[in-house]
Amino acid sequence: MKGEKIGKNPTDRAKNGTKRHIYVDGNSIPLGLSLSGADVHDITMYKECLKSCIIKGPSHKEVEQHICLDKGYDSKEAREFLGKYFIVHIPERKNRKKENKITKQRGRRKTRRWVVERTGAWHNKFR
């Protein structure tokens, strides 16, 4: 029996699979999670993942907040939407032209993707 969130995995000979999109804080505590089929592009899931957050954070007007995403979420639409609420840290894809840079990042920091990777590994270990 198949679920709604299952799709063909493009990297594993088209076997069925899912992706977890995890929203965590700086200490790798999960705040939200959304599932999608393995064939769904990451860029289509960032809003759903943010909506799944179970804790209301402080207003972006009161506290400066950063969000770090991987290259799968790199798009003009995502940068503009997230830029309203966060200081956005998304590495650019290699095939992007440099003159298309959307915004200069204030308080530039190195992305800390290992925090999310650690949470994903924890989920895999304790399914």
DRENTIVO-492492 format. One line per 10 residues: their letters; for each residue x negated, y, z of C-alpha. Coordinates in nm, 2 decimals. Each point is the difference from the previous one (the first is absolute). Layout:
N
a) X/Y/Z | ...
REM end
This chain:
127
mkgekigknp) 0.00/0.00/0.00 | -0.14/0.34/-0.10 | 0.03/0.33/0.18 | 0.06/0.34/-0.15 | -0.35/0.12/0.08 | -0.18/-0.27/-0.20 | -0.17/0.07/-0.34 | -0.26/-0.15/-0.23 | -0.35/0.05/0.13 | -0.22/0.13/-0.29
tdrakngtkr) -0.33/-0.12/0.16 | 0.11/-0.35/0.10 | 0.12/-0.16/-0.32 | 0.35/0.15/0.03 | 0.09/-0.19/0.32 | 0.27/0.17/0.21 | -0.13/0.23/0.27 | 0.06/0.31/0.21 | -0.19/0.31/0.10 | 0.01/0.17/0.34
hiyvdgnsip) -0.02/0.37/0.01 | -0.11/0.09/0.35 | 0.02/0.34/0.16 | -0.23/0.02/0.31 | -0.14/0.26/0.23 | -0.37/0.08/0.06 | -0.03/-0.29/0.24 | 0.15/-0.26/-0.25 | 0.33/-0.02/0.19 | 0.27/-0.08/-0.26
lglslsgadv) 0.26/0.28/-0.02 | 0.19/-0.13/-0.31 | 0.00/-0.28/-0.25 | 0.16/-0.05/-0.34 | -0.01/-0.31/-0.22 | 0.00/-0.02/-0.38 | -0.05/-0.26/-0.27 | -0.36/-0.06/-0.10 | 0.07/0.15/-0.34 | 0.12/0.33/0.13
hditmykecl) -0.24/0.30/-0.03 | -0.12/0.15/0.33 | 0.08/0.35/-0.12 | 0.38/-0.07/0.01 | -0.01/-0.11/0.37 | -0.15/0.29/0.20 | 0.33/0.17/0.07 | 0.17/-0.32/0.12 | -0.30/-0.08/0.22 | 0.02/0.34/0.16
ksciikgpsh) 0.37/-0.03/0.05 | -0.05/-0.33/0.19 | -0.19/0.18/0.28 | 0.16/-0.09/0.33 | -0.15/0.29/0.20 | 0.07/0.36/-0.07 | -0.33/0.19/-0.01 | -0.07/0.36/0.09 | 0.10/0.27/-0.25 | -0.26/0.06/-0.27
keveqhicld) 0.04/0.37/0.09 | -0.12/-0.07/0.36 | -0.27/-0.25/-0.05 | -0.23/-0.04/-0.30 | 0.03/-0.36/-0.13 | -0.20/-0.19/-0.25 | 0.11/-0.29/-0.22 | -0.25/-0.23/-0.16 | 0.11/-0.22/-0.29 | -0.19/-0.22/-0.25
kgydskeare) -0.04/0.06/-0.38 | 0.33/-0.19/-0.07 | 0.19/0.30/0.12 | -0.19/0.26/-0.20 | 0.25/0.21/-0.20 | 0.10/0.37/-0.03 | 0.35/-0.07/0.14 | -0.13/-0.18/0.31 | -0.26/0.27/0.07 | 0.26/0.28/-0.03
flgkyfivhi) 0.26/-0.18/0.21 | -0.24/-0.11/0.28 | -0.18/0.34/-0.01 | 0.31/0.16/0.15 | -0.04/-0.20/0.32 | -0.36/-0.12/0.02 | -0.35/0.08/-0.10 | -0.04/-0.26/-0.27 | -0.30/-0.23/-0.05 | 0.03/-0.21/-0.31
perknrkken) -0.31/-0.10/-0.20 | 0.05/0.08/-0.37 | 0.01/-0.27/-0.26 | -0.31/-0.02/-0.22 | 0.21/0.05/-0.32 | 0.13/0.34/0.12 | -0.14/0.32/-0.15 | -0.18/0.23/0.25 | 0.19/0.31/-0.12 | 0.33/-0.16/0.10
kitkqrgrrk) -0.09/0.02/0.37 | 0.33/0.08/0.18 | -0.10/0.18/0.32 | -0.32/0.07/0.19 | 0.01/-0.19/0.32 | -0.03/0.20/0.32 | -0.21/-0.16/0.27 | -0.13/-0.27/-0.24 | -0.07/-0.32/0.18 | -0.11/-0.34/-0.12
trrwvvertg) 0.30/-0.23/-0.04 | 0.02/-0.27/0.27 | 0.17/-0.28/-0.18 | -0.15/-0.26/0.23 | 0.26/0.09/0.26 | 0.28/-0.12/-0.23 | -0.21/-0.30/-0.12 | -0.05/-0.11/0.36 | 0.38/0.01/0.06 | 0.06/-0.20/-0.32
awhnkfr) -0.25/-0.26/0.11 | 0.18/-0.02/0.34 | 0.33/-0.06/-0.18 | -0.15/-0.28/-0.21 | -0.15/-0.17/0.31 | 0.32/0.01/0.20 | 0.27/-0.07/-0.26
REM end
